[in-house]
Amino acid sequence: MASTEVTIRGAGIFGLSCAWACLQRGARVTIVDPHGVGAGSSGGVVGALAPHVPENWNDKKAFQLDSLLMAEEFWTEVQEVSGLSPGYARSGRLQPLADDRAVELARGREATAAELWQGRASWQVIAATGTPWEPVSPTGYLVHDTLTARMHPRQACEALAAACRARGALIVEEAPDAGAVIWATGAAGLEEMSEMAGRQIGVPVKGQAAVLRHNAGQVPQIFAGGVHVVPHADGTVAIGSTSEREFEGLGTDAQLDEVIAAARAAVPVLQGAEVIERWSGLRPRARSRAPMLGGWPDRPGHFIANGGFKIGFGMGPKVGQVMADLVLEGHDAIPEGFRAEALF
Ligand SMILES: Cc1cc2nc3c(=O)[nH]c(=O)nc-3n(C[C@H](O)[C@H](O)[C@H](O)COP(=O)(O)OP(=O)(O)OC[C@H]3O[C@@H](n4cnc5c(N)ncnc54)[C@H](O)[C@@H]3O)c2cc1C
């Protein structure tokens, strides 16, 4: 092992996933976060683990596919060790098809998905059946994919933190560096790094989301009208999100009302559902728009796991794996486009 002791700064999904992977390999781990578990964008409500479109394959899509395929085992083990539910289910996704061109394009993707998803999941054009849990579809056709999953972000962070503790990790508000240090400090970390480097490494992108009371049962999530509609196991449906480069502080506003209205228009069964929570967070978006992983340039023994942006939960399992490879074994399996040093 290159290191047997690891300090992880940041208890969001990236920090906790790195901690879990390091613990699985026998490292001693301390997680430090002055604000507590899931205090950043990981403490949210949506939890769509949705794949990229199966075409124009690249490193990012391949990495995300690996991570999505790892997720079921990852979250099952977390649940077993912690005794807490992360709310994970590979329940699939429905997307309406707006016109004939969209149907043709989607049919073409049936074949590319079969090949690129290695037969592990399917992407199919199906006829809408008119059941209440369906999006409005002008063509009468939908895409149904079986790779998409959901989990509950806030509950998943609590479960993963409890599993880390059960495997011996300390989670504390402050502690000195001991051993290798992984900085998984989200949007605040990107701003700090930008200041230190004297150039923009990344920016926060605000997102607002809502939770509706509606027990949809075991049904696929829906992506329609530009919004994610994610039914959770606790009898709620999460809806997200806005994407704001310009904003003043956290909190929700009329932009979230528009997202809720879009969801109700796309999925009419939600028309009367009560809004029980409004939430906002700051996504960490690296300049590359990709995850930002690897050694911190000119800071030996310090590493970065950041840039989860809109798909941090989907990327978590694989991010943990490649960071543990690098930090503990000195084995670098980070895709070229994700390299932290390229952004400095
Ligand atoms: C509205 C919204 C909806 C989203 N929906 C989805 C979705 O459906 N699916 C999906 O995959 N992703 C989604 N995301 C994105 C996802 O939430 C992020 O990609 C992910 O949470 C990033 O995780 P992180 O651990 O890098 O950052 P964070 O969760 O922000 O964690 C960073 C942590 O670092 C701590 N910290 C900061 N500075 C320090 C320091 N100096 N020392 C120690 N700790 C520090 C903070 O307190 C925080 O707890 C959504 C985001 C938003 C805002």
The ligand as an SDF file (V2000), in Angstrom:
LIG
                    3D

 53 58  0  0  0  0  0  0  0  0999 V2000
  -31.0270   20.2830   -6.7680 C   0  0  0  0  0  0  0  0  0  0  0  0
  -29.9820   19.2230   -7.0310 C   0  0  0  0  0  0  0  0  0  0  0  0
  -30.3620   18.0140   -7.5730 C   0  0  0  0  0  0  0  0  0  0  0  0
  -29.4230   17.0210   -7.8360 C   0  0  0  0  0  0  0  0  0  0  0  0
  -29.8530   15.8390   -8.3420 N   0  0  0  0  0  0  0  0  0  0  0  0
  -28.9620   14.8430   -8.5440 C   0  0  0  0  0  0  0  0  0  0  0  0
  -29.3950   13.5860   -8.9900 C   0  0  0  0  0  0  0  0  0  0  0  0
  -30.5940   13.3750   -9.1950 O   0  0  0  0  0  0  0  0  0  0  0  0
  -28.4660   12.6100   -9.2090 N   0  0  0  0  0  0  0  0  0  0  0  0
  -27.1400   12.8300   -8.9840 C   0  0  0  0  0  0  0  0  0  0  0  0
  -26.3240   11.9100   -9.1930 O   0  0  0  0  0  0  0  0  0  0  0  0
  -26.6930   14.0240   -8.5480 N   0  0  0  0  0  0  0  0  0  0  0  0
  -27.5810   15.0300   -8.3290 C   0  0  0  0  0  0  0  0  0  0  0  0
  -27.1520   16.2460   -7.9050 N   0  0  0  0  0  0  0  0  0  0  0  0
  -25.7010   16.4840   -7.8230 C   0  0  0  0  0  0  0  0  0  0  0  0
  -25.1110   15.9120   -6.5600 C   0  0  0  0  0  0  0  0  0  0  0  0
  -25.8710   16.3360   -5.4640 O   0  0  0  0  0  0  0  0  0  0  0  0
  -23.6490   16.3710   -6.4530 C   0  0  0  0  0  0  0  0  0  0  0  0
  -22.9300   16.0020   -7.6150 O   0  0  0  0  0  0  0  0  0  0  0  0
  -22.9650   15.7150   -5.2570 C   0  0  0  0  0  0  0  0  0  0  0  0
  -23.7330   15.9060   -4.1030 O   0  0  0  0  0  0  0  0  0  0  0  0
  -21.5630   16.2860   -5.0310 C   0  0  0  0  0  0  0  0  0  0  0  0
  -21.0340   15.6190   -3.9230 O   0  0  0  0  0  0  0  0  0  0  0  0
  -19.7180   16.1140   -3.2050 P   0  0  0  0  0  0  0  0  0  0  0  0
  -19.4580   15.1320   -2.1240 O   0  0  0  0  0  0  0  0  0  0  0  0
  -18.6510   16.3660   -4.2040 O   0  0  0  0  0  0  0  0  0  0  0  0
  -20.0770   17.5610   -2.6240 O   0  0  0  0  0  0  0  0  0  0  0  0
  -20.9550   17.9910   -1.3680 P   0  0  0  0  0  0  0  0  0  0  0  0
  -22.0960   17.0980   -1.1420 O   0  0  0  0  0  0  0  0  0  0  0  0
  -21.2710   19.4370   -1.5430 O   0  0  0  0  0  0  0  0  0  0  0  0
  -19.9970   17.7800   -0.1350 O   0  0  0  0  0  0  0  0  0  0  0  0
  -18.9130   18.6010    0.1550 C   0  0  0  0  0  0  0  0  0  0  0  0
  -18.7270   18.5880    1.6570 C   0  0  0  0  0  0  0  0  0  0  0  0
  -17.4940   19.2350    1.9620 O   0  0  0  0  0  0  0  0  0  0  0  0
  -17.6500   19.9500    3.1650 C   0  0  0  0  0  0  0  0  0  0  0  0
  -16.5710   20.9370    3.2140 N   0  0  0  0  0  0  0  0  0  0  0  0
  -16.4380   22.1000    2.5450 C   0  0  0  0  0  0  0  0  0  0  0  0
  -15.2520   22.6820    2.8460 N   0  0  0  0  0  0  0  0  0  0  0  0
  -14.6300   21.8500    3.7150 C   0  0  0  0  0  0  0  0  0  0  0  0
  -13.3570   21.8770    4.3720 C   0  0  0  0  0  0  0  0  0  0  0  0
  -12.4950   22.8870    4.1990 N   0  0  0  0  0  0  0  0  0  0  0  0
  -13.0340   20.8500    5.1830 N   0  0  0  0  0  0  0  0  0  0  0  0
  -13.8630   19.8030    5.3820 C   0  0  0  0  0  0  0  0  0  0  0  0
  -15.0780   19.7170    4.7740 N   0  0  0  0  0  0  0  0  0  0  0  0
  -15.4510   20.7300    3.9530 C   0  0  0  0  0  0  0  0  0  0  0  0
  -19.0430   20.5150    3.0970 C   0  0  0  0  0  0  0  0  0  0  0  0
  -19.5310   20.7830    4.4110 O   0  0  0  0  0  0  0  0  0  0  0  0
  -19.8060   19.3690    2.4310 C   0  0  0  0  0  0  0  0  0  0  0  0
  -20.4140   18.5050    3.3780 O   0  0  0  0  0  0  0  0  0  0  0  0
  -28.0590   17.2600   -7.5920 C   0  0  0  0  0  0  0  0  0  0  0  0
  -27.6520   18.4710   -7.0230 C   0  0  0  0  0  0  0  0  0  0  0  0
  -28.6130   19.4550   -6.7370 C   0  0  0  0  0  0  0  0  0  0  0  0
  -28.1710   20.7470   -6.1100 C   0  0  0  0  0  0  0  0  0  0  0  0
  1  2  1  0
  2  3  1  0
  2 52  2  0
  3  4  2  0
  4  5  1  0
  4 50  1  0
  5  6  2  0
  6  7  1  0
  6 13  1  0
  7  8  2  0
  7  9  1  0
  9 10  1  0
 10 11  2  0
 10 12  1  0
 12 13  2  0
 13 14  1  0
 14 15  1  0
 14 50  1  0
 15 16  1  0
 16 17  1  0
 16 18  1  0
 18 19  1  0
 18 20  1  0
 20 21  1  0
 20 22  1  0
 22 23  1  0
 23 24  1  0
 24 25  2  0
 24 26  1  0
 24 27  1  0
 27 28  1  0
 28 29  2  0
 28 30  1  0
 28 31  1  0
 31 32  1  0
 32 33  1  0
 33 34  1  0
 33 48  1  0
 34 35  1  0
 35 36  1  0
 35 46  1  0
 36 37  1  0
 36 45  1  0
 37 38  2  0
 38 39  1  0
 39 40  1  0
 39 45  2  0
 40 41  1  0
 40 42  2  0
 42 43  1  0
 43 44  2  0
 44 45  1  0
 46 47  1  0
 46 48  1  0
 48 49  1  0
 50 51  2  0
 51 52  1  0
 52 53  1  0
M  END
$$$$
